[in-house]
Each structure stands twice: as C-alpha cells, then as structure tokens.
C-alpha cells in the first residue's frame, strides 16, 4: 500500500524541526542574514538574543521582540552589551562560568540566574545557551533563549523547605508554613501564612498577614529572633531554631522554626523567606524531669549542668581541645534583691538569664546554680584563650542597666573560669576551681573575671587591657598611616605607595604593626582597622591628586574581609565619597588570603577589579598557593616575597637565582606586573633588574614615611635620613 502524501502543514513542521536542529548543531556563519531569519522562524514569539563571540566583549548583535518585552530594555539599549548586563553585580557567577565553559566547548547549556528588568525588578531567568559554529567548526555566536521562571522557583523553594523539615524534624505536633519579607531596616513583614497557624497560635491567616513576624515571638526571645533573621538575610541559606511564640489569647508555645531563603532582590534590599513552624510545647515539657528546670528562668539546674560538663570533658579528652566552665554571680545581688519587691527581683533575674542566653553560642549550656549565680559549660574550645571573648561578652551583656518602669538598676557580674583538662578532669574538681576563681574576682573588686590558673589569668588581663587600649586608640584617633614607595626599576620613577599603619601610643611612642596587630585581630577589630585604613588612604590619594601629584595607593586586605558581602560596595563607596579614580587604589592580598579568597570572596574581589581597582598578590612564595589557584585569581600584579630577594645579592647561589627567575617567569607568563619586595642592597637591585622585574620596593629606596614626606621620596630626596630607622620586619596593616 502506498504511503500517503504528507500535508503542507507536515512539510512545514519537518522543515522547522530541521532548521532548529541545524541551528543547535552548528550554523555556517558565512551565509549572512540567513541565521537571523531561521531563528525568527524557529524561535517565533520567544525571548532570545544573539551574541557575537568573535568580537571583544562578546556583544549582543540581535534581540527578539520577546526579549524586549521580558526585560523592559529597548533594542538600542541592549545591542552592543554583554548578556551579563542583566545580572549586574549579582551572585550567580558559578552558574555563569559553567555555562560559558560549555558554550566555549561547543555544547548547549542551561543556567538559572537572577536578572533585573529595566525598572530594577528581580526575576529568575532560565537561560538556554546554544552555540552556533562557523564553517570552520569554531563557535562564532551564541543564541540565548530566556524564560521567566520566578513563580516556579518560589514554589520549589517552599517545597524544598517543607521536604527538609520533614527529614529533620520528628514528632506529630501541629505546624504551619509562612512567607516573610526581610528588609535592610530590620523589618520582618509576614506576606502569607497557611491555615495551620490557627491550630498553633489561634490566629486566622488574615489576622497576621502584614504584621511583623517578631511581634508573634514571646518578648524574652524577640531580640534573639530578630538577630537570627538578620543573620539569615545576610548569610542566606537556611536555619532551624527553637523559641517561644505567643498565641492569640496570650499563652506561650514552644516552636521549632525551619526557615529558608527563597529569593533575593538586591536592589530593593529585600530577602524573601519561607518558614515551617512546628508546635513542640509538649515535647519541650517532657524533655526535662522534675528538678531539672529552674521554675523562675526556665534554665537547666545544676543536675543538668554536671551532666553537660561531664560530656564536654569526655569529648575534649577524646578529640583534643579543651572545655570550659564559667561560674558567674551578679554583683551585690543579695543587697539589690532585698531592696526590691519580689516581683521586680524576679524580673531582674529573668532579664539577666535572657541576656546571657543571647551572648552565648548555640553549643553552650547556661544553667542556674543558686540564687543570683549561673554557670556556663563551654564545650569544644580550641584552647583556653578561646574562652576569653565568650566570658567578656557575657559580662558586657549583664552590665547593661536594668529598667523596670521608674526603677533603674546598674547591673554587673563577676566570673570564675576553670579549663579542662588543665584544671581537672572531674566535674567536682572543675566546679571547685571555678568557684575559687570567682571568689578571687570578687575580692579584686568585682565586675571582672578570673581564671583558676593564675598564669592564664595574668595573660588574659594583659590581653583585655590591650584590647581596651586599642578601642580607645580608635576613639582618640591615635593611628596614623605611613607610606612606602614602589619604584619602576627601568627608570626609577615612582609606581605606587603602600599604606602601612602605625600606632602613635601616648606613652610608648610610635609602634610598628607587629607590636599591636595580633591583639587587634584577637579583639575582632580587623574590620574596623580596614575601614579606617581604606578611608584615610583614599582621602590621602585624593589630596595628592588635587596637588597635581597623583599616585596609586595600595592597602592590605585580610581573608575575613572578603567574607563580607558588602566588601565591594565598601570600596566603591570610599572612592565615590572622595571622588577618586578607581585606578589610583590597589588592594594587596597576602598569599594565604588569596587561597581563601578562591573559596570565599573571589566574586567580591572580581567585582572590585571590574570597577577599575588594581589587585595584587603580596608575599608570593611564602605560603601554599598552587599555580592553578594563582591562575584563577583576578590579579594585576605579583609581589615576590622579600625572603627570595634577600638571597640573590652578592655571592648568591645559582639555585637561588634560578628560583627567583622562575618566579618572575610565572608572573610574566600570567600577564602580571612583577614586583620584588625587600630590596635593600644595590646588588639585589641589579640582580632583579636584570631579570626584567617591573617594580621594586624596599629600604634601598625608602622606608615607610609620613604622608608629608612622600613627595620628597618620590623626587629622590633624603627622607631616609630624616625618619628614625627601625630595622625590624615591617608587618602588614590589614
């Protein structure tokens, strides 16, 4: 039997399918407008763009009407730009890199990224990338088909949150789900709630829609809930917490809340979260036996404390590390309690307990020992020093004034600290030593803490005194910046200056970084120092520019700064505030920082570099950064560590010379400016110059000098003779 003749519609459908397959598998680039006409038929009505990968910047050369409708951008606004302009400085870089790698290899790929319309609104964009090859088989164009899948992503987030909850929470308590919007001002507005909220809290969903989520939390836990949501807004991801909520009739219910971020609108400053709340009141009440919970505060009693301390000590013995026991007493508690009525006295104790809970880590255990006396188990400490910031924070939280109507009481506390296993391996011994340390703290005047080990106590007192001095130094503006020049080796002209911090101590004189930076970082003041250095260095560079002597200023960046989500914005804001061109600022990473940046902050670093700021790697060769990692970093310059330069002066061995030559070759091979640090002799200068090192820095040219002497140094003046020489290793300022 003869095959029936295909209809006109079937023929058209076959041709369309063949055309689509032809586009997706490779399309000759030399047939002019045929590519665009085929795309118009294949992708009729869809949003798509075509980019030319052969041209610098991979510009868009064609957009469909659907693309204009989806994004809100005009045709002329879109043509000539990289497709990434829709993302701006958003954070889906891993997804983008994977897609671009696939396209470069000639493979189609799909990516899900967050994009912005012209009006600033955010949407989730499913981008399907189809490489188009030329007649020689090279990828010449890429067709990007785009689809708004925001609602699908949001629905999936809610499903994932519920699925994670089901796998992590047991029990059969009533539960409800909700959505909330977190804003930069600390708002936590409820967008919607499931009907199950009536079973848990007694509210109808419409009654809580639009209200602040933290308003439903019991007053004792509101500040902690607000802090938790703020952390979620900044760090994203998901969290699981237990706290108390208020029902419609004023009763307290213990709940477990699993909250996950579903989408982010960076420009609007909004983070949307989905939460699933489970009522666990009955489970909570059953978890402690009679005599294990203090009736006034709801905290565990000494019976639970001893068990937790024993577990912490056993864990420390098995896995290394140490455990800590803190016994804390409210100063003058008996007198204060007697002068108050019973109701206010109870509130004072409850408030003190609430404050201490907020100051502790989730793994710590706070318990009541006796009236006005609390104890804290600190498990899994790296060493005894790790207990210092925890105890210091405890005392600081307690010392805030207590106010109850017309009454205001100034609170303070004293504490004794015992460390296992150094102060004992048994619970009884640790409690005894902590009590003795507490008595010593009270005898010394109170409002302080003491270690059971007197050597640790003296060391901790010294550290705390230094930390207080450092905070006062910031308040009194005692820090100053000195600047060490970097020189073009080819002609001797100035290339840049490095900002190095000094402390003008009122009693000890001018201190170099190694004399105070370790204590500053222990006091968690590294961020404060960087912001101070950034502000002062950029302001100084702006003044030099106004004086007609523009020079690039470099500042040092530590690994903790690259974890800040606002790092790039922090740098841009300083430049804008002083109207300084980004090219006059350089950020220097230590080699160890560079390795960590690949895991934590490479996107922030890349964003700053795209803005025009120079990025260099300091002390190259002093750490364990491998060459593959080096290639991945967004760098402009490589500074070879001075330990390698020191070995190539007069009488240098051939192996040392060849090692340095290889390091210079690596830098130049990666297209980077190579800088030699620590040049102190003319022989070292001649050696590195012969290796075609681009720039040099070291005492041969100048020490770090105050800003008013920098012009003399740059003109080859005698600055080294007018500044006291301290032949100690110069440490970095950040």
N, C-alpha and C positions, 0 to 999 in steps of 0.2 A: 504494500500500500504506500502511495507517495506521501512524503512529508508535506503538511500544509504550508503554504507560503506565509512567511512572517508578516505581521501587520506593520503599518507605518510607525505606530507607536512603539512596537517591539524593536524595530530597527533603530529608532531614535534612542531608546533606552540602552541598547547594546553599544551604540557609538558613545553615549555619555559615559558608560562604565569603562569603555576602552580609554577614553580621554582621561578619566580620573586615574586609572592605573598608570597611564603614560606619565602623568604629572608626578605621581608619587614615586615612580621608579626612576625618574630621570628625564629631563626635557631638554632637547638641544637649545642652547642659548642663542644660536645664530639665526633663528627664524623670526626675529623681531617681535612684532606685536602679537604673534600667534599665542604666546604664553598667556598674555592677559586675556585674550578672547576665550581661550579654552577654560581658564579659571572662572571667567564670568558665567560660563555655562555649567561648569562642574559645581561651583560653589554659589550658585544663584541664591540670593536672599540671606546668605550667611555673612558673619562679620569676619573679615580676613585682611591681612596686609601682606605685602611682598617686600622683602629687604634684599639689597644687593650686597653680597658678602665679599665682592671683589674690591669694593671701594672702602676707603678709610672711614671708620666709624660705622660701617655696615648700615647705611641709611635706608629708611623706608622709601621705596620708589612708587608704590601704588597702595591705595587703601580702598576698600569697598564702601558702599553706602551703609551697609550694616555695621561696619567698624565705626563710622562717624556717629551712627545712632547709639551704639553701645557706649562709646567713650565720651561723647559730647564735644570732642575736639573737631575743629574744622579741617578740611583737606590740606590747606596750606600750612596749618599749624603742625600737622603730622608728618608731611613729606620732608625728607632730609634728616630725620631724627632716628636714633636707635630705638628699637621696640621697647627697650628697657625704660624709656622715659615715663611709661605708665606706672612703673614701680617706684620712681623717685629713689629715696634712700631707705626703702623698706627692707625687710629682713629675710627674704626667701632666697638668699644667694646660693645656698647649696643646691636647691631645686634648679635655679637658672644655670649654674655651672654644669650640672648633669645633662640638661637639655642641650646646651651649646656644644658640649663634648660629643654628644650623639650626632648632632647635625653636622659637625665638622667631619665626622667619620662617614657621613652619607646615610645615616639611619634616621628614620622618623622617630619622634619622641613626643610625649605628652607631659606637661608640667602644670601644677596647680599653684598659682601665685596670687598675692594680694595686689590689686591695682587700684588706681584712682581715676575717677572721671574728671572732666574739666572743672566741675563745680566743687571738687575736693572730696566727694563722697567715695567711700571704700566699697569694693566688691571683690568677690573671689572669682578669679578668671582661670578657666580651664583652657590652656593654650596647647594646640596640637601643631607641632612644627614639622613641616615636610620639606626636606632638602631637594633642590632642583639642580641637576647636573648639566654641564655644558657638553659639547660634542667630544671633548677630550676626557670626559668622565670626572671632572672636578666639580665640586659643589660651588655653584655660582650664585644662586638665590635661595632664599628660604621663604616658604609660604606659611604664615602663622594664622590658623583658624582659631577664633576666640569665642568663648561662651560664658555667660554669667551663670555661675552655679552656686551663688551665695546661699539660697534657701536650702539647697541640698547639703551644703557643708554644715549649716547651722543645725539641720535636722540630724545629721550624722553625729555632730558633737553631743547633742542631747542623748542620742542612742549610746554613744561610747561612754558617756558619763554614767548612765544607768547600768551599762554592762560592767564597767569597772567596779561600780558599787556592789553589784550582785556578787562579784567574785571576791570582794574584800570585806564585806560586812555580813555577819551572820545574824541569826535571830529572826523573830517574826513580828517585830514592832511595827506600828503604823508608820508610813512615810509619805512624803510629798516631794515633788520637784518644783523648782522655781527658776526664773531667769532674772538677772540683775545687771544694771549698768554701773560700772565703777568709773568715776571721773577723776581728773587730776587734783581737784579740790577736796577729795576725800568723800564725795557723795557715793551712796550705795543704793540707788533707787531700784525698787522691785519693778520689773517690767511685766511679769506674769507669774502666776502660781497655779499649781494643779489643785483640783478639788480636794485632794487628800489633806490639804492644810487644815481643813475644818476638823478632821479626826485627831490631828496632833495638837493644834493650837486653838481650835474653836472659832477661827475666823473664816468667813467666806472669802474666796479668792479676790473678789472685787473690793473687799474692805482693806486689803493690804497692798493692792496694786498702786504704785506711785509713792508708797511710803519708803522711808529709809530702812534697809534691812537690819542695821544695827539697833534700830528702835525696838525691834522684836526680841532682842537679846536681853537677858537679865542684867541689871545695872552693874553687878560685880564683874561681868565678863565683857562688857561693851568695849572697853578700851582695847582689850586683847583681840576681840573680833575685828575692830577697826584696823588694828595693826596687821592682822592676818590678811585681810582683804587688800590692804595697801601693798603688802609684800606680793600677793598674787597678781596685782595689777602691774607690778614692776617686773617680776620674775617669770610670769606666765605659768604654763603647766597646770598642775592640779594639786590640791591639798585635801587632807582629811583631818578634821578637828572635832573635839568633843567640848561642848559648852552648854550653858543653860539658856532656855528661851522662856518668855512669858506667854501664858495663854490669855485668851480674851477676858477671862474672869480673874486674872492676876496670879494664878498658880504658876509654879516653876516646873519646867520639864527639862530633863537632861536629854540632849540630842547628839547624834553623830552626823556631821555635815560633810559630804564629799562634794567639793566644788572644783570645776574645771573651766579653763578659759576656752570660749568657743570662737570668738573673733575679736579683732583689734582694729580700731580706727585711729591711727597715729595722729593725724592732723586734727581730728576732733577731740583728741585726748580721752577717748572712751575705750573701755575694755568690757566686753560682754562675757558673763559667766553663766553657766548652768550649774545648779546645785541639786543634790538629792539629800533630804533630811530624814533621818530615822529616829523615832522616839525610842530612847533606851533607858528611860527612867527606872523601870522595873529591874533591868539588868544591872544598873548602877547601884541600886539599893541592895541587891543580892551579892554584889562583888566583895563587900566588906562585912565581916562578922561583928557581933556585939563587942564593944570595947575597942574596935579598930578605927573608929572615926570620931574625931572631936566634934561634939554637938554644936559648938559655937561657930567654928570656922569651916567645918566640913572636911578638914585636913586629916590625913592619917595620924595615928597616935604613935607613941614610942614603940609599941609592939610591931607595927608595920615597918617603922624606921629601922629597927635592928635587923629585920629580915632583908630589907633592901641593901643595907650596908654590908651584910654578910655576902650577898650575891655580888656586889660590886668588888669587894676584896677578892673573892674567888676568881672573878673574871680577870682582874688585874694580874693575879698570880699566874693564870693560865696563858694569857695573851700578851703580857708585858704592859707597860704603862703603870699608872697609879690611880688610886681612888681617894677622894677627899671627904672629910666630914666637917661641917661647919655648925657650930652651936652659937646661936645669936640671941641676945637678950635686949629688949627695949630698955634704954637707959632711964633710971629713976621711975620705973614702971609702977612700983608699989605706991609711991607718993602720988603720981598722976592719977592712978586708978582710984585711990581713996578720995581725992578731991573732986572726982566726977560722980554724977549719978550713975546707977548701974547700967542704964540704957546706953548712955554715951560711952561708958567704959567698954561695953561690949562692941560698940561700933568702932572704937579705936582699934581694938584687937582684930576685928574683921578687916578693917582697912589696911592694917599692917600686913596681914596674911595675903590680902589681894595684891598689894604692891610687890611683895616678894615673889609671888607666883608669876607676875609679869616680868620680873627681872631674870628669871631662871630659864635654862634650856629645857626642852621637852623631855630630855632623858633624866633630868634631876628630880629628886624626890624631896618635897617640903613636908615637914611633919611638926606636930605640936609636942613639946617635951613636958612643959608645965606652964603655969600661968605667966604669960609675958615672955616665954622662952620658946624658941623654934630651933629646929635642926634641919640641915640640908645634906643629902647624900649627893656627891658629885662623882658619878662613875666615869670610867674611860677617859681620864685625863692623860695628856701626853707626858706631863711632868708636873712638879709642884708649882712651877711658875704659872701654869695654866689656871690655877685656882685664883690667882690674884685679881684678874679683871672681873671674875664672877662675884667674888666677895665684895670688891669695891663697888660694883654695880648694885648689889643688894643693899649696902649701907646707904648709897646715894638715894635709892628709891624710898627707903624708910625715912630718911631725914627730911623729906618734904613736909611742910606744915599740914597738920590735920585740922580741918574746919568742919564744924557741925553747927549750923545756924549761927548764933552770935559767938560761939566759942572757937578759939583758935589755939592749938597746942603745937609747939615746936617739938617734933619727934627726933630722936637719934637712937642709935643702937651700937652695941659693941659685939665683937665676934671672936671666937677662938677656932683655929683651924688645925686639924690633925690630918696627916697624909699617910696612907697605907701603900706599901708595907713598911716604910721607914719608921713610922711612929707606932707600929704594932700591926699584928695580923688578926687579932681577935677583936670582936665588937666592943667588949668591955674595956679593953686597953685603949682603944681609939676614943671612946666616949670620955674616959677619964682624962686623957691628954688634951682633948679639945676643951673640956671644962676648965682645966688648969690654965690653958692659953686664954680662955675667956676671962678668967679672973685677973690675969696679968693685964689684959687690955683695959679692963675696968679700973684697975689700980693706977694705970698710966693716964687716967683722965677720961676714959670712955670715948665714944664716937670714933672708934678705930677698931682694927682687928690685929690679932697676933697669931703667929704660927707656934705650934707646940715646939718645933725645932728652932732654937734661938738664932742659929746661923741663917736659916731661911727667913726668919723674922727681920733680921737686920738688913738682909738683901732686899726683901720686899719693901721695907721702909725707905731704903735708898731709891728704889725704882719709883715709888709713889711720889717721893719728894721731887725727883727729876721730872716726872710727868706733870706735876703741878707747876713747876718752873716753866716747862715748855708751853703750857696753856697760857700762863701769864706772859710769856715772851711774844706769843701771837697777839695778845690783847694790847701789849705795850709797844708793839712794832719794833722788836729788837733784832729781827732777822734782816740780813742785807744780802744783796747779790753782788758777786764779783764775776768778772768775765775773762775767760782765757781765749786768746785769738787762735784761729786756724789759718794757715798760710798756704797759698798756691806755691808749690815747690818750683814750678817752672820760672816764675818771675818775681816771687817774693811778696806779691800783693796779698792783701787780706782776703780771705774767703768767707769767714764767719766768725762768730764768737760764741763760746759755750757758757751758759749761765750756771754758776755754782754757788750754793747757798752757804752763808756764814752766820754764826750767832754772835752778836755783839753783847756778850754777857756783862751785866753791870758790875760783877765782882771779878770774874775770871778772864775778862778781856775777850779778844776775838777768837772764837772756837771754830775749828775745822769740822767738816761733816762727820768724820769717824768718831768724834767726841760726843755727838748728841743724836745722830740719826738712828742708831739701834734703839735707844729709849723712845724716840719719837714714833717709830713704827710699832713698838710694843704698846704704846699708848693709843694706837689706832688713829694717829694723826697724819698718816700718809696722804690721804685725800686732801686734807686741809693744807698741807705743805704744797702739794702740786698746784692747787688752785691759787695759792699765794704766789708761787714762782711764775705760773703762767701769766697772771695779771701784771706782775711787776716787770717781767721780761718783755712782754708785748708792749707795755707802756713805754719802756725804755727804748725799744726799737722804733716806736713811733716818734719819740723825741729826737733820736738820731736822724730819722728821715726828715723831720722838719728842719733840722740844722744842715741839711744838704749832705749828710754822710750816711746814707742808707747802708745797713749791713744786716745780714741774716743772723738771727739769734737762735741757738739751739738749747732745748731744755730736756731733761731726762724724764722718762716715763717708766713707772714700775708696773708689774703684772697685775696688781689689784685694780689699777685704774682702767685697764682695758676691759674689765668685767662690768664697768659702769655703762648702763645703756645710754646715758646722756653724755658719754665722753666726747663724741664727735661734735655734738651741739655745744658743749662746754668750750671747746677750742674755737669753733666758729663764732660764738658769742663774744669771746675776748677779742678776736680780730675785728669784728664789726664795731665793738664798743670803742676801740681806739683807731678805727679806720686804717688798719694796717693790711697791706697786701699779703695774702697767704704765703707767697714765695719768700717772704722775709722771716718766716718761722720754720724751725726744724725740730722734729721730735726724735730723740735718741732712745732706742731700746737696748737694754743690756741683752746679751745673747740668751741668757736664761729666760728673760722676758719674751724674747722672740719665739722661743719654743712654746711657751704657754699661750702666746697670742694666737698661734695656729689653732689651738683648741677653744679659746675663749673669746678673743676680741679682734680677730683678723678683719671682720666686716667693718667694725668701727674704725680700725686703722686705715682700711682701704677708702672709707668714706672721707676721712680727713685728707688723705693723699689726693683723692679726686678733686677736693676743694682747692688744691694747689699747694698744700703744706708739704715740705720735704720730710722724708722719713729715712733715718739711718740706723744701722745696727752697730752698737757700741761694743767694745771689748771682744771682737771676733777672735775665736780660738781659745777663749778662756772657759767655755762650757761645752755642752754636748750636742749642739745643734748640728744635725747632719745636712748634707748638701741638698737632698731632696726637700727638706724643710726650708732651707735657705731660699731655694728657688720659688717656693710658694708664697713667701712673704712679700708684701707690697713695699719695696725698698727703692731708695735712690742712691744711697751711699753705704759703704762698708768701712768701719773703723777698726783697724787691726790692733789687737791688744798690745800694750806697751811692753809686756814681758817678751814678746817676739822681737820687737825693735831693739830692746836693750842688748840682745845677743849678737847684733850684726855690726858693732862698731869695729874699732881697730883690733886686729887679731882674731876676728870671728872665724869659726869653723865653717867649712864648706857646707856641712849638713844644715847648720843654722841659716846660712844664706839661702840655700836652695829651698828650705822650708818656707821662709818668708816670700821668696819669689813665687812659689806655688800658690800661696795665699793671695798675693797680688793678682796672679793669673786668674784665680777663681773669681775675684771681684770684677775684673775687667771682662772676663768671659760672660758674666751675667749682665753686662752693660751698666755696672755701677761705678760711681766715683769711689776711689780707694783713698783712705786717709790713714796715715801712720801716726799712732799715738806715742807719747813719751819720748820724743826726740830731744836728747839732752846734750849731744856732742856733735861736732862738725863731721866726724867720721860716720856717725849714724845718718846724718843729713845727706852726706854724699852717697852713701850706700842706697838709701831708699829712693833718692832722686834718680839714680842710675837705673833703678827697676821701673821707672816711669810711674811711681806713686804720684797721685794727683795733688794731695794736700798733706800737710804735716801740722802737728800740734805737740807742744812740749816746752820744757823750761829753756831750751835753746832760744826760742823765740820770745817767750814771756811766761811769767806766772799769771795766775788769775789776779786781776787788778780791779779796783773800784771803777764804776762807770765813767767817772770824770777823767780817768787816766787812759781809757781805751783809745781816744783819738791819738795820744802820743805814741802808744804802742803800734797803732796801725801805720803811723808815719815813721816807725823805726826809732822812736825816742828811747830815753833811758829809764823806762818805767821800772825795770828790774832793780835799779839802784835805789829807787825811792820807796819801794814796798818791802817790808820785812820778809826775808826768805825763811820759810819753814819747810825744811826738806823732808816732809812726811808725805806719804802717798795721798794724793787728792782723791777723796771719795766723791761719789756722785750725789747730786742734790735730790734726786727722786728716783 
